[in-house]
């Protein structure tokens, strides 16, 4: 089972040290699994990050670098691998950006349930509540049985932060302290003026999503499928809360606030090769590592494995990650590359003038070495930090060079035209539900108390 919680900062998860009890269900899972303390997303936007989870490749390889770009059919996904191995495959998502027409994420799924119809409070975007998505996922799982690959994407705590009762009241914070300024339009809520109020609402949405994850996990326990299951819970990216002057938004920074994500994996209780896993693993890892890890846990191998992604079972047992350190990239005025994992912060910016429209090195630009291509980076404090950065840069040289020079022959379909005013509403108006409920599914929902 793969569960992705949208926009969840690692430092707002209780078992990552947060003081508030936002995630009791996730942390109960962590007590049975491994908490990867230093996990990083390759890109701080939803579809590029999830495309990396699905394929085991960084964005420059699978081609999805922005929302509403469609994953090429040539890229083999986790769902396709499990489907080909005889598993039933079901995907249940909660955001308009995840709709198959704009993501290509339905590849390999027997059922890809992406009918999201609830309009956000402040913009023309559509989503589905965690409760509704989990209801659908549970109905499918009960009907399908344990030999299944289930993917669940929950939009909470993505803004605007509107947690349901009782989580709104339980996690509300006093309206005092710093005023919230420069908040994105879609985040702004009536009569919400202070940073503390937004943070309280954000935590309430985390708790709401965690509650629904708890329902999923409790169902596995009740059905006696939990022990044999591999369960991975993570975020696609975090959320800035004042870092670098960014408030309650993401996709604009490679700072830890957006790049550092929770990653918890419960492995099957059946015997596995090597030493037993640790409760907490401190080695830096990437979301691209989820792909080979889930395959290995199911007894499968990837014949065309990405050299940048590694099976996390040895890392969970305390061994170092044998691969380049994790990268997070951001294509803005230039290409910003953050290298995670050293004792110092590695961050380089390649000026836009040195790049092609596809964010590769232009002809005549700096030589494709590393860090020779780094034309700008934050100032260093002393010689020790300079040496640390040089060592970090050298360790990631092959991956960084590949990022800047790789030219894919597979075209990426760009569907960002859907962002035109009125386009999303028109799309939903002409579209029937992607996966109508069968009578068996309806009966399962009735037994659970969620349908008449």
N, C-alpha and C positions, 0 to 999 in steps of 0.2 A: 504494500500500500504506500502510495506517495501522496503526501498532503503538503500543499504550498499555501502559506498564509501571506497574503499580499501586504507589503509595506510595513513589515514588522521589524523594528529595531531590535538588535540583540540585547541591548542594555535595558529594554523594557520587559524582558522575560525573567520571571522570578528565579529560575535556576541558573540564570546568567548573572545573578547578583542584584536584581532589582528589588527594592524594598517592599513594593506593593504586590499583593497576591493576584497578579493578573492571569497566571497560567498554571493553575493546579493540575489540569489534565495533561498538559504537555510535560510538566515536571514529574508527574507520576510515570509517564512513559520513559522519561530520562532515567528514573530510578531502575528501570529494567533494561536500559540500553546505554549508549555512549553519547555524551555531550561533546561535540566538537567545538571547543572554546573559541577557535580562531578560524571561522569559515567566512569566505568572501564571495560575493557575486561578481561575475565577469562584466556586468553592465547594470547600471542602477535604473533600469526600466523593465517593465513586466515581460513583454514577449521576447526580447533578446535574451533575458536571463533564463526564462523557462525553456526557450529553444536550446540553450546550452545544457540544461538539466536533461532534456529529452534526447540529446544527441551525443553528449560528451565532448563537444567541440566548442571552442571560443567563437564569439560572434563573427570575427573576420573569416572564419571557415564555414560556418553554416549560413552566413549571409544576412541574418536578421539583426539589424542594428537599431531599428526604430520601431515604434508601435505601428500597426497596420501594414507591416511587411510580412509576406507569406513564406513560411518555411518551405524551401524547395522539396519536391517529392523525392529527389535523389538522396536526400539525407535520411538515413535509417533511424527510426525513433525507438525508444524503450517499448512503446506499445506494439510496434511492429515486431520487435524481437520476441516479446512475450506471446503475441498472437501466433507467430510462426512456431513457437514451442508448444502450442496447444492450450494456452491459457485463454480464458474469457477476459476481454478487456473492456473496461468502462471508464469514461472520463466525464466528470461533472464539474462545470466551471461557473463562475459567478460574475464575470465582467464582460462588457461588450468587446474589449480588445482581444478576448480569448475566443470569440466566435470563429468558427472554422473558416468562413469566407475571408477573414482578415488576419488569420494566424497560420492556417494550415495544420493546426495541432490535432485534427481528427485522424491523422494518418495512423493506421493500425488499430483503431478502436472499433470494437463491435458496436458500442453505443457511445456517442459523444454528445452529451446533453448540454447544449449551450443556449437554451431559450431564455434569455434574460430580458425582462420587460419592465422592471421598476425604474423609473426615471430618477436620476439624482436630484438633489434639492436645488442646485444652483447652475446646472448646465445640461445640455442635451447629451447625456451619456446614460447608459442603461446597465443595470446590475441585478443581482439576485441575492437575497439574504442568505447567510450561512445556514440558517435553519431550513430554508426551502431546498438549498442545494444538498444538504446532508440527508433530508427526507428522501430525495430522489436517489441518492447514492445508496442508502440503506435498503430501499425497496429493491433496487437492482441486485445488490449483494446477496440479500436473502434468497432471491430467486436463483441466482447464478451458482452459489456455492463457494467453497474456499479456494478452488484452483483458479484464481482470478488475479488480474492486475488491475487495481482500482486507483485512479487518479482523482483527487479532489482539490479544487482551487477555491479558496474563500477570499472574498474581496475585503472584508474587514481585516485590519483597521485603515484601509485606504480612505482618504477624505472624500467628501465632507464627513466629519466625525458625528454620526448620529446614532449612538448606541441605544438599543432597546432597553426597556425595563426588564429586570431590576438593575442592570449594569450601569445605566446612566446615573442613577441615584447613588449606587454603591461606590462608584469611583469618581464622583464629582469632587472637584477641588475648589477652594474658596476663590472668589473673584477679587484677587488683590495682587500686588506686586507689579510686574512689568506688563505694560500695555502691548498687545499683539499688533505689530506694524508689518507692512509689506507681506501680508498673508495673501496667497493667490485668491483670485476672485471665486473660484469654485469651492474654496475652503471656508469662505466667510459665511457666518451664520448670524441670524438676527439676535441682537442683545448679547453676543459673546464678544468680549472686548479684551480679555486678559490672557496672557500666555498660559497661566495656570488652568483656565477653563478649557482651553484647547487640549492641554495635556491630559486633564481628567477625562475628557470625552474620548481621546485617543486610547487611553487605558481601558475605558469601558468597552470600546469596540474590540480590543484584544481579548478581554475577558469573555465577551459574547462569542467570538470565534473559538476560543478555548473550550467553552461549554459545549459547543457543537462537536468539536474534536473528541471531547469526552464521551459523547453519545456514540460516535463511531467506534471508539476503542472499547467501550463497555459492551457494545453489541458483539464485537469479536470475542470478548471474554465469555459472554453468555453462551455463544454458539460453540465455544471451546476451539476457536480458530486462532486465538491470540498467540499462544506459545510458539506455534510453528510459523507464524507470520514474520516477514520482514516489513518493518514500518519505518518510514522516513518522514520526518516533519521538518520543514524549513520555511524560510521566507525567500521571496525573489529579490528583495532589496529592502533597505531601511527607509528612514524619513529624517530630513534635516530639521533640527529644532534650534535654530540660531547659529549653527556652525557655518562659518564663512558668510555670515549675513543672510542665510537662507532660512525661511521659516515655514514649516509644515508643508514641505514639498520634496520632490526627489527627481532624479534624472538630470540634475544639473551639477553634480559634484561626485568626486571619487573619495571623499572624506569617509572615515569609518562610520559616521552617522548613517550614511546611505549604503556603504559597501560591506560593512560587517553585519552578517546575518546569523540567526540561530540555525543550527543543524543538529538534529538529534536522530539517531538511528538505533532502533531495536532490532537486533539480529535474531534469527531463529534460535530456539533453545537446543536444537539438535547439535551434536558434536561438530566442530569445525576445525580445520587444520590450524596449527600454530597455537600460540599461547592464548589464554582467555582475554577478552577485551577489558580495557580499563573503564572506570566509570566516567572519566573525563579525559579527553585527548587534547593536548595543548599545541600540537603541530599545526601550522597554517595549512588550510585546505581550501579547495575551490568547489563551487557548485558543479563544475564539470565532472568532478569525481563521483557524483551520485550515479551516473550512468554505469560505469564498470562495477561499482559496488553492488547495485541491485542485481545486475546480471550474475555476478559471482555468488551472491547469496542464494540465488535460484539454481545454482549449478551450471550456469551458462558462461561462455566466454565470448569475447568480442573479437572476431577475426580481423577487423579493420580498426583496431583500437586507436584512439587519439593518443599521441605520445605525451600530451599535456595533462591527461586524466589518469588517475590511479585508483585502484581498488583500495578502499579505506579500511578493510579488515586488518591488515598489518599495522596501519596507523592507529587504529583503535586498540591494538595490543601494545602500543608504546614505541613502535618503530618509526623512524623518520620517513617523511613523505619523499619518495625518490622521483622527483619531477621538478621542473622549474617552479619557483614560488608563484602563488596565485597572482593574477593580474586583474585589475578593473580598468576598463577603458571608457572614455567619454569623448565623443566627437562634437565639439562646439566650435569656438573660434579657431581652435587648433585641435589636435588629437592629444588628449591628456591620458597618460598611462600611470597608474599607481601600482607599485609592486609591494605586496604585503609579505610579511614573514620575517623581516630582519629586525634587528634591535633599533634600527633607525627607519625613518620614513622615506621611502623611495618614490619620488613623483617627478615625472618629466613631461614637458609639453613640446610638441612638435608644431611649429607655426603653420598656419593654414597655407601660406604661400609655398611651402615645401611639399604640399600634398595634392594629389589628384582629387577630383570630385568624389571618388570612392574611398578616400582617406588612405591611399597608399603613397609611398614616396614618389614624387614626380621625377621625371628625367632631369638629371643635373643637380638634384638635391644632394644633401650630405650622403656620404657613403653608408650603405646599409649595415653598418656595424653598431654595436651597442656598448657604451653610451655615446658613440660619435654622432648619432643622429639626434641626440637630445640637445635641442637648441636653447632650452630654458628649463630651469628647475629652481625650487626655493633655495635661498641662501643657506649655507651650512654654518653651524655654530663654531666648529673647530676642526682641527685636522683629524681627530678620531671619527667625527661624524662623516667627514669627507671620505675617509677610508672605508667606513661602513657602507656608505652609499655605493661606492665603486664595487665593493664585493657583491652587494645585492644586485647591482646592474649586470655584473658579469654572470651571475647565476641564472639570470633570466634572458641572456643574450639570444639564444636560439628562438625562443618563443616571441620575443619582441621583434626580431628581424623578420620572422614569418608573418607577424601581424602587419608589418609595414610593407612587405613585398609580395605577399601571396595574392595571386589573381585567380579568382574562381571562374570556371567556365560555365557555371550554372547560374542563370539569371534569377533574380529575386523579384517577385511580383510586388509592386508597391500599391497598396490600396488606401493611402492616406486621403484620397479624394472623399472618403466617407466623412471627413471632418467638416465638409462644407455645411453651412447652416441648413438644417432641415433634412439632411441626407440620412442621418441615423433613424429619425422617426419614420421616414418613408421606407427605409429598409425593413424595419420591424412591421410596418403596416402591411407589407406585401408578403411577409414570411410566416409560414405556418410553423407550429412547434416542431423542432428538429426530431424529437423522439417522443411521440405520443405514448402515454401510459397504456400498457397492456392491462387486461383484466386481472392478471396475476399480480402486477405491480399495484394496481388499485386496491386489491384485496390486502396486500402487504401493508400499504399505507393505512387502510382502515384498521387493521389489527394494531398498528402503532398509534392510532388515535389522531392521524393527520388528514383523514379524508372521510367524507360522509358515505 
